[in-house]
Amino acid sequence: MYPVRGFRPVQIGDVDVIAHDGAYHLFHLVLPNHDLIAHAISEDGLSWRRAPNALFVGDPGAFDDDMLWTMHVSRDPAGGFRMLYTGLARDEEGRVQRIGLARSDDLMHWRKVEGGGFPLALDHPAYECELEPRGWTSFRDPYLIQTEHGTEILASARVAHGPPLRRGCVARLAWDGRTAPRPKAPLHHPNRYDDVEVPSLFEDGGHWWLLGSIREDRKVHLWRAGRPDGPFEAPSDNVLLPQGNYAARISASLDGGARSLWNFFASPDGHHLMAPPKRVEAENGRLRVRSHPAFDAKVRQAVPGAELSAFTPLCGVSGTRAEGPDGAGTAVLRSPHATELFLMPEVHRDVRVRMRLAREGPGKLGLLLRVNEGGEGYHLSLSPDKGLAALRVWTARRGHVEPGAAAFDYRALQEAAYLVRPEPLELEVVAFGGYLEASLGGEVVLSLVDDTMREGRFGVYVESTAVRLRDLTVEILDGPADGGYRLRG
């Protein structure tokens, strides 16, 4: 194994993870060159160490001598492991996508396999197989699935007819593992997107769940069906992960619990970063995303509300008052007119904060994270009446500001809707290096990476109301040990 160094931020592309022999094995694309499929290993899904690269582009004249795109690794019933991956050729200027096959006995050493239909090109009248109308074809991001219909390969493709912007679909091919895969009718065509990227399919809670990443809004979407061959429907809350999260894939969890959900995060500065895993499980006909228990092992100190320092108002707005936390871990923060920022005195870097909070009357509220003495930092805005959450970074610009120019940096990092719940709201916030995550009612609502603020004070802001906090706990975390994903504090 190589030393623990991780990856430069620009390197992470589409990801795939398989759990094996007490560890997670991550396979990912390397951007911007797409010339290899890299491999890393982790025991907790938070800290990774490099392993030998899995595959490289082919020799001149090979179908994959230009670029390698998304892959999927699975166990082979005959023994060992199989990797399906996307390859592009230089002679075709990368305009035609094909699927290749590689095999391994141990996940460490891979050999490309040709024959039996591989490399595989899509040729079926149901699909857009010509270069027109876009000048390139879609047949990529393979995913191998075993259902009651046998072994099938899913892939990102396009139907042959209809408005060009709405042809994106999930292709389906039957494969017996010996002869050439046989194309079948599309598994799902939502008639809405240019492409449905990085598809995956699994069963949980009596439903089959189809995941796909959508370039139009840079989110992970889902569809639901009662059978693995559909028909699939889009539930009203069909966004599984909010904007910036992409290429989601599912793996078994090492502890035998709910499945782990993996993806990279595309930050506004253009870097692709590996996100910590989450848990995903079906409940009452919905697919719920939860914070991963891997953070539990990172808790260095848990401070219950009864032992926390008192909240103090930062701005001194007339009429504001802070009470507690008391011996039961309850605090009441009042600001009847203007906005007040109530902060705890301690400065933290990596924390997990849990609480239940409720307004005592109409008004606005939100959480403050890594805030300094000037009120600069992360502001988590909550709109309980509308079911909206938004994380913003709000700082002052230093030095001379030209007349008429903004003296502040105010950026909306991520916004998402959640199911409206009666108050008190059960809230959990994680700040782990550059990774920020917010959960409401036990479900992850916001998940992103940002480097602007790395330490500061925790608090609550209140405007035109009073907010009661209960069951408040602050957990101090050991931050990420590796800086490969810009998570290190």
Summary of the structure (lengths in Angstrom):
residues: 489
radius of gyration: 24.3
end to end distance: 24.7
largest distance: 77.6
contacts: 1685
relative contact order: 0.11
helix: 3%
strand: 55%
